[in-house]
């Protein structure tokens, strides 16, 4: 809602308070003022000029040479390119030395050999948005009325010496969507009276009921409909002050009749509509629900198909307006209009909202109807508009109104005790102070002992319960004045749970390793729901999915991560490393809610390391993915209980996949996406992993134990073992560790050979073994004895032979 500071002064005395101070006071009382715009900021030197002569520029077809009286001793010559400039016009002239928006300074100049001493301005050049400029002046200069004083300040005429407050209204404060509503708010804040505009036009002897009849079939949608008739109107521009106020409020001027309806909408918050009486075609107005498939061409020249959910104004047969949203083109006020039927009605919000949404039409009128209007302003608004039409369109207002009234409403009555207010706010207010606050709001009150009964004005539909009254007292008393208190009782500082700490720790580790966090949909398609799942169960479908692609709750995070990888690769981002810690949803056998588990998943493709200066590149592979997971397990303190086992997992490469075991229980997998799926998704080699984060986070972690740095040397022995090609290296490593006993501290694989010098069906695996005793230096005999046990064990249990 845009509020003109000068316009607001018509209703409330603002002496002694600036626009910025007022904005701060309004914000502190509960309605945020998002900004204050000074319309003439940076503008100076613009006056009203009178074009005495106009002739074609001798050296340019599209320029005019004008002699303009600007109120000085001699008229000045100005070169103007506007197509609508002409002799006899009163125009806005930026004189030499003037400053226009953008710090554009006007200087003497020569245009095609002719001197120009100033600039004849359009409204756009004075900083007014193009969409707010009347169509007659949209492509040229602005022309003032004939009575404009030559040499006077043009900005004053245009209402630019004003400041506009932009209110950020919440949906419950529909009362502040009008100047009078804002006036009541400001009056309460400042403790000043609110002055209402006059609205009693002199009526003719003719009766409005002789010209029009009103019937309402949809009584629930339209409980009150009022029509007034104004004859002999003269269509023309509205007065300049009204145009200025409309533009300041974000509404484009059209003509005096339409501008008056818009002006009242802003002033009273009551939408009005003017019909051309002669174009209605009958002497009847019938308000009803539209028929299915019925059509209407609205004022924006769009033909719209209606349904029975929409409310229409008709001439008894065909629609002439979409009620509360937009008028019809077949009854539009034009330059030929002489008689106007003025509509002022109370429409219920639901039916207006439905029509506005269905047709994509959100107008100033529909916005107010949707949030609720004041039923007590329907008649005064119509009377005020009729008076303005008589004053500024020379219309004759016919006596009486034609109306259908089925509206019954009672003001809301809410009671509250003084103790309840003070306990809620922590204050010690007296009954007189509370009564004074309600009086400033113009709420009628009756007090008995400590009980205050408030009759809420109909303009404040947001006040229905005790809490609403407490809020009114708090904001006008001043939130800054409320006492500051601390809660009573024992309090403990908030902290993360152990589970949350581990989640954060894992995120830091993965991001430190170079992976980016992804957040993907928990919804997927039926086809992808069970792909890469750790546990096979039926997926859970949504009752009302937004699409088939998002109809199932996921059983795995990996399919969504692969979609993200595919998306990036399609945009030439070839190296991608993503992870996500998120939920999967497992269906239970009964109809209970699904089991929600948190998983950790990742996807890596492309280059893992690139050092161009050293000519080094490393592609992501199985061992990169495995190494990342081992870093995570180490950070969580469970690496010593983790093992990897070669496995066959559906949709993964049969030779590059391993199950992950924690305490010999499978908690996840790591491997390459199956080549067939890679081709289907246009992916290069992509490695993925997914583990149960819940299992990791809930695993018992032994306290950290520190050991002193060894004082005694260690002994390293390397062995190369020839085994069957199918033998798993991890099995051999476990045999070595078991046989090595307490002296064997480390076992590492450092080589694998399967070349042509190896016997068919065999391979060679080389291990490095480190022996040491932290309490003494080992002898060769002790190391040899233990090492022999290791060699015998791998021969007996793994069928391994030392490579010669």
N, C-alpha and C positions, 0 to 999 in steps of 0.2 A: 504494500500500500504506500503510494507516494502522497505526502502531505505538504501542501504549500504553506509556508509560514505566514505569508500575508493573507492568504485565504482563511487560515485558522483564526486570524484576528477578528474576522467578522462575527465569531461566536464566543470567543474568550478574550478577555483583556490580557495581552501578553506584555504589557509595559514593564520595563525593568528586567526582562529576561531575554537573552539572545537565543538564536536558533540552536547554537551549540550547547548552551546551558540547558535549554529545554530538552534536547536530545538526551543529555546525560540524566536528567530527572526522569524522563520516560523510561529509559533503560533500567534505571535503578528500581523502578516501580513494577518491573516484570515484563514489559514489551521491549524487545531489543530494537534499537535504532541502528540499522546497519550502516548508515552513512548520512551525511548532510552535504548536499550539493549546492554550491553558490552558482546560480545560473549565469550571472554576468561576470564570473571570475575571469580576469585577464582581458576583459573587453572595455574599451573606452573610445570616445570620439565618434560615436555613431548618432546621427541626428536625422530628423525628418526633413526630406528635401522635396521640392516641387519641380517637376520636369516642365520647363517653360517651352523648350523647343527640342525636336528630335529630327535628325536627318541622317541619311545614309553616309557612312564613312567613305570618303572619296577614294581610299586605297584598299578597302577590305569589304567584301560582300557580306560578311557575317558580323560586322561591327556597326554600332550606331554612335553618332556624335550628338551628345545631349548637353543642353544648357540648363543648369539646375540651380534653383534658388535654395540655399541652405541656411537662410536667416542672417546672412552677413551683408555687408555693404553692397557687394557686387555678386551676381551669380557666377558660378564656375562651370568650366567645360569638363565633362566627364565622358570618357569612351566606355561604352557598355556593350557586351556581347549577348545579353539576354534577349530571347526572341519576343518577349511580351512587353518590353519597355515602350512607353509611348508618351506623347505630349499630354500634359494635364494630370499626370499621376502624382500621388504622394508616395514617396519611396524612402527606404532606409539607405542613408548615405554614410559611408565611412570616410570621414574627412582626412585631409593630409595630416599625418601624425597619429591617426587612429591605430588601435591595436585590435586585431581579430584573434579568434581561437588559434592556438598553435604558435602564439607570439608573432603573428604575421603583421608587420608594420606597413602602413600605407604611406607611400611617398609619391611625389610628383613624378610623372613618367611620360614618355612619348610612345604612342602605339601607332605604328605605321605612319609616322610623320606628324601625328596630331597629338597635342598636349592633353594629358588627362590629370585632373586635380582631385583625385578621390576615387571612390568605388561605390557603385550602386549594388546593394547586397541582396542576396537571397536569404531565406531563413536558415538554410543549411550552412551558409557562410558565417552566420551569427551563432553557430553551435547547436542549432536545433536538429534533432535526428530527422532524416529524410522521411521515415515512416510516419512521423507526426505532422508533416506539412500537408495542408489541404491540397487536394488534387489540382485545383486551379493554379497553384503556385509551385507545384512539385518540380517543374522543369524551367523555372524562371525566377525573376525577382519577385519580392513580396510588395503588394500594393496596399497602402493604408486607406482607410475610409477618407472621404472628402474633407471631413471636419478636423483632420489631424493638423496640429499647429506646426507650421514650418519653422525649423530651427530647434524644435523641442527634442528632448532626449528620446530617441527611438527605442532604446532598451526599456524605458519606463512604459511606453505604449505596449510593448510586446510582453510585459510582465517579467522581464528578465532580471530586474532588480529584486530578486526573490531568492529564498533558500528553500530547498525541498528536502524533507526528512523521509528517508526510506525505512518503513517499519517492517521488520521481519515477524509476521504474525504467525502464531501457532493456530492449529485448526479450531481450538475452542474459543478463540477471541474473534468470532465473526462480527461482534458489535463494533470493532475498530476498523471495519472495512467501509467506513463512511466518515465524512468530515464531522458530522454531528457526533458520531460515536467517539472519534478522537477528541472532540471538544469536551465531552463528558469526562473522558479519562484525564485530560489536561486540567480541566476545572477541578477535579478531585485532587490531583497532585498539588496544584497551586492554591487550592482553597478559594476559587473564584467562581462567579456565576456563569451559567451557560445561556447565551441569547439565541433564541430560535428565529429563523427567518419568517417573514410574513408570507401568507399564502392565500389571500382571499381576493379573487378577481371579481370584478363587477359582472354580473350575469345578465344576459338579454332576456327578453320576454319569452322567447322560444324555449321549448323544453327539449332536453337531450333525448328523452324517452320517445319523442315523436320521430326521431331519426333512426334510432337503433334499438334492437331488442337483444337481450343476452340470455342464453340458456346454457346451463352446465349439466352435462350428463355424468361426467367423472367427478362427483362431489368429493370423494376422498382425496383425489389428486389436486383438486382446485376448490377449496372450501369458500374462497372469497374472490370475486371478480368484479372490478369496478371499471366502468367506461364513461368517459366524458367526451363531449363533442365540441370542437372549436371551429367556427366557420370563418370564411373570408381571410384566411391566413395568406400572407405574402412571403413566399419562399425567397430567402436571400442569406447572406452571411450572418452569422451570429455576432453579437457585439464583441469587440476586440478583447475586452477584459475576460469574457467567457472563454474565448478561444485560447487565451493565454493560460487560464486555469486548467482547461482540458489538456493542453499540451504538457503542462507541468506535471499532470497526473498520468501521462502516458497514453492519452487518447487523441486521435486525429480529428480535427474539426471537419464537418461536412456541410451542413446548412443549419439555419436557426432552429428548425423543429427537431431534427435529430440531435443537435448539440444540446438542446434543452433537456431531452430525455436522458442523455449521458451525464449532463450536469447534475440532475436530480439523483441519478444513480450514485454518483460520487458524494453528493451532499447528504442524502438520506439513507443510502444503502438499499434503496428500493428500486429494483429494475422496472423500467417503463418501456412501452412500445407504442409507436405512432403508426396508425394505418391511414392510407389514403382512402377516405370514405367513398369516393366515386369509383375506386378500383375494387372495392370489396364485392360489388355486384349485387348485393342484397341488403336488406335492412336488418339482417340478423347476424349475431355472432353466437356460434355453438362451440362449446368446449367439450371435447370427447377424446377417447382413446382412438388412435389411428386404426384403420383396417389393415389386415395383412396384405402387404404388397402395394399399398397406397403410395403415391409419389408426391413430392413437393420440390419445387425449385427454390432454394433459399437465396438470400441476398448476395451470397458469394457466387451466384450463377452456377451452382452445382445441383444437379437433380439427385434427390435422395429417396431411397426406398424405405418406407416405414413399416413398423410392425405394431402389434397390439400392445407392446410395452411402452410405446411413445404417446405422449399427450400432444394434441394439436388444437390450434385455434382455427375454426372453419367459418365460412360464410353460410353455414347450414348445409353445404354440399361438399365443397372441396377445401382442402387445407389452405390457409393463408399465413400460417406461422407455426413453427415448431416451438411449442410453449416453453418459455423460460430460457430458450437457447438462441434462436435466430428467427427473424421474420422471413416471410416469403417474398420473392421477387414480384409476385402478381399484385401485391398491395403496398409496394414501396412508395414512400414519400418522394416525389420528384419536383422539379421546378414548376410543373403545371398543377401541383396540388393546391386546392383552395379550401377543402374541408378535411379536418383531421379527427379520427377517432383515437382517443388516448386510452391505452390500457394500463391499469395498475392492478396487480393480482397477487394473491398468496398461493404459490404452488408448493407442494411438498417436495422435500429434497430428493427422495429416492427416485421418483419418476424423472426428474430433471437430470440427475446424475446418470441414469441409464441411457437417456437419449444423447447426452453429451459424450459419453464414452463410446456408444455404438457408432456415432457419426464423426468422432474425432473433432468435435467442436467444443472448445472450452472458451467461453466468452466471459466478459465481466459480469454479465447477468447470471449465467449458469453457476459461476463460482459462488455468488452470494446466495442463490437459491439452495445450492447443495449444502452449504454450511448453516443455513437457516436465517430468515429475515425477521424483523420485528413486525408482528401483525398490527401493532398500533400505528405504524407509519404508512400503511397502504393508502389510506384516505388523505392524510396531510400531504403526502408526496404528490398525489394526483392534483390536488388543489394548487399547490405551489407551481407545478409544471404548467397548469392552465393559466395561472397569472403571468408567468414569464412569456407564454405564447401570446398572450394579449399585449404585453408590454413590448416585445421584441419581434413579433411577427404580425402585429396589428390585427390579431384575431379577435373574434367575438365568441365569448364563452357562453354556451347555452346553459340554461339554469338546470340545476339538479344533476344527479348521476344515475346511470343505469347500472344496477348491480344485482348479483346473486350472492347472498350471504348465508352460508352454512357453517361459518367459523365460530367455534366456541373455545374460548381459552380463558384460563384463570392464571393470574400471576403466581409464581412459585412462592410458597411460604415456608421458611426454614427457621427453626428455633435453636438457640445455643446459649449455654451459660457462660458467664464471665470466667468462671473457674476453668472451664474446658479450654477457653482461648488462652488463658495465662499458662496453664499446664502444658499446652502444646507448643507455645512459643517461648516458654521460659521467662515470661515477662511478669510485671506487676502492674498491669494497666488498670485504671479505674473505669467504672461504668460510663462516666461522662466522656472519657477519651474514646472509648469504643463507639459510643453513640455519635460522637463528632465525626469519626471516620465514615460511618454509614451515611451520615447526613451529607458529607462532601461527595459521596458516591451517588447521592440522591436516592438512597434506599429508605423506604418508610419503615420505621421501627416502633415497636411497643415493648416497654420494659416493665417487668413485674419481678421485684426483688432482684435476683442476679440473672434471671432468664430474659434474653433478648429475642424477640420474635421479629423477623425481617420479612417484609413483603418485597420480593425481588422484581424490579422492572422487567417487562417483557423483552427489552433490548438486550438483557444479560441472560441469555439462555444457557450459559455455561455454569450458572450457580444453582445447584439443586440439593446439596448436602452440607452438613456441618463443616467438612474440610474446606469447601469452597469459601465459606465465610471466614474461616481462619486465615486462608490465603489472602483474602482481600484486606483483612486487618494487618497482616504481616507486611504486605508490600507497601501499603500507604503509611504505616507506622515507620517503615524503613528497614530493609533487611540489615543495613549497616548498624542499626540501633539494637538489634536483637542481641541478648547477652551470649557470650561464648562460654560453653560449659563442656566438661569432659564426662564421659560415661562413668558411672559408679560401679565398682565391682572389680574383681580380679581380671586382669587382662594379660594375655601372652602375646608376644610378637609373632607375626605371621612368618612362616617359613615353608620351603619346599619339602615335600615328602622325599623319602629316599628314592622312590620310583621316578619322581620328577627330576631329581638331581641327576640320576643316571641317564635319563632321556636327554637332558641338556649336555651332559658330558659326551655322549655319543655324537650329538650334533656337532659339537666343537671338534671332535676327533675327525669326523668325516669331512667337514668343511676345511679343516687344516690339511687333510690329505688331498684336497683339490676337487671335491665333489660339491655340486650345487644342490640345495634343498628344493624339492618339487612338492607342490600340493595339487593332487589330482582328484578327479571326481570319485566318490564312493559308489557311483552308479555306472553300470556298464550294460552291454547287451547280453542276451542269453547265450550267444555263441562264445563270448569271451569270459563269462562269469567264472567258469571253472578252470580256465587255462592257468597253468603254472601253480595251481593250488597246493598247499602243503598237506591239506586234508581234504579228501573227496567227500563232499556232501552236496545235496541239492541246493541250488541257489534260491534266494528269496526274491520274489517278484513284487513290484509296487502295484497297488490297486489302481492308481491313476497316474501312470508314467507320462512324462512330458514328451517322450519319444521312445521308439523301440531301442534306439542306441543307448538310452539311459533308463532301462526298465528293470534292471536287476541289481541287487546289492552284491558287491564284489566278494569273492573268496580269496583273491590274491591282488597285490598291489602292482605286480610286474606288468600285466597287460597295459595299464594306464601309463606306466613309465615308458614302455616301448612306444606308445602313441606319441609321447612327448619327444622321444629320441627321433622318431620318424618326422615329426613336425620340424624339428631343428635341422635335420639333414636336408629336408626339402628346401630349406632356406640357406643352404650352403654353409651351415655350421657343422663341419664334418667330425669334429672331436667333441664328444658329449660325455659328461659324467654326472649322473643325477642320483639322488637318494631320497627316500621318503620314509618317515615313521608315521604310520597311519593305521586305521582300523580295517579289519576284514570282518565279515558277518557270517556266522555259521548257523545253519538251521537246526533246530532241535526236533526230535521226533514228535513231541506233542505240539500243541498250538501256542506254546509260550513264546515270549520274545526271543529273538535270535541271540546267540552268544557272540559278544563283540570282543575280538582279540586285537591287540596291537602288534603289528609286524614291522620289521625293518627290511627294506628292499632297496636295491640299487641296480643301475644299468650303466655300462661303460662301453664306449666304442671310439675308434679312431686313435689318434696319437695320445699316449699317456705322458711321454716326455719328449721335448724337442729342444735341442741345443744347437742351433744352426752354426754358431761360431766354431764349435768343436765337431761339426758334421755328425752329430749324434741324434738319432731318432729311435723312439721305442714305442711300438704299437701296444695297445692294451691287449692283454691275454688272460688266460685262466689264472696265472700266478699273480697278476696284478690284483684281480678281484679277490683271490684267496688272501693275499697279503693285506689288503685293506681290512678284510674281516678279522684277520689275526690281530691287527692293530686295535680294533674295537674290542675284541675279546680280552686283550692284554690290559686295556684301559679299565675294563670292568672287573679285572682280577679273576677271570675264569679260563684263561688260555691253557693252563695246565690240565684242565678237565675237558678240553675240546679235542676232538679227533675228526679226521676227514676220511671218507670211505667211498671208493669208486662206486658209481650207481648208474642205473638206467632210469631217467626221469622223462616222462612224456613231454614233447615239445623242446627237449634239450638235446644237444649233440651227444651221441652215444659214447664217444670216447673222451669227452672233455667235460665231464660232470661228476660232482662228488656230493654225497650227503654230508651234512654237518651234524655231529653228535655231541651232546653235552651229557657227561656222566653216562655214556652209552645209550642215550635216548636221542632219536632223530629230532632236531629242532629246525632244520632248514636244508637248503641246497645252494650250490654255487656251480656255474657252468656257462657254456656257450649256448646261445639260442640256436635251435636246429636250423641247418642251412635252408631247408624248405620254407620255414617261416621267415627267415631273413630275406629270401628272394621275394616272397609274397608281400613283405612290407618295405621292400627296397632298402634294406639295411645292409651295411657291411658287417664284418665280424663283430658281434655284440655279446658282451658277457654280463650275466645278471646274477643276483643273489637275493634270497629272501629267507629270513629267519624269524622265529617267534621272539619278538622283543620281550614279551611278558616272561618267557622262560629264562631269558638272559638276566633280566632285571631282578627276578625273584630268586635267582640262584644264590646259595649261601657263599659268601666270600670270606676266606680265612684272613685273619688279621695279618698285616704286613710284618714280615720277619726280616730283620737285617742280619747280614753275615759280614764278618770282618774280611778285608782284602787278603787273599792268600799270601802267606809269607814264603811258601815253599813252591818250587817249580812244578809245572805239569809236564806230562809226557804225551805226545801226540803220535798216533799210529794210523796210517792210511791203508785201507784194504779195498781191492777191486774184486767183486764177486760175480761169478758167472751163474746165471739162473735161467730158468725157463722164461720165455718172453711174457707169459701170462702172469708170472709172479709179481705181486704188488710190492713196491718198495717199502710202503708203510709197514707191511707185515714183517719184512726183514728187519726194519728198524726197531720194531717192538721186541723181536727176538734178541737183538743185540743189547738193548737196554736191560732186558730181564737177566741176561747172562752176565752182563758187566758188573752187576752188583753195586756196592757203595763206592767203589773206586772210579767207576765210569761216570763222568760228569756231563759230557756233551757228545751227541752223535749227529753229524750233519752229512747230507748227501751232496756231493759236489760234481758228480759226472755220471753220464749215461751214454753208453756206446752200443749201437746196433748196426755197425758197418759190415762191409763185405768180408772182413777178416774174422768175423764172429761166426761160429757154427750156426747152421740153419735152426731157427726156432729158439735161439738163445740170445741173451743180452748181458751186458756188463754194467753193474752199478757200483760206483765207488763211494765209500764212506770215509769220513774223517772222525776218529774217536779220540777223545781227550780224557786222560786219567790223571787224577791227583788226589792227595790226601791233605786236608787243611792243617793237620797237626804235625806232619813230618814229610821228609823227602822220600819218595818211593824209590826202591831199588829196581834194577833191571829184571831181577828174578821175579819180583812181585808183579810187575807190569806184564812180563811174559806169561806168567801163570794165569793171570786173569784174561789176557788176550787169547790164550789158547782155548780157554773155556768158551769165549765168544765164537771163535772159529768153528769149534766142534758143534756148538748150538746151531749156528746157521746152516751147517752141513746136515745135521740131523733133522731140524725142524723146517728148513726152507729149501733143502736140496741144493744148497749153494756150494760152489767150489771156488777156491782162490784162483784168480786169473794169473796165468804164467807170464 
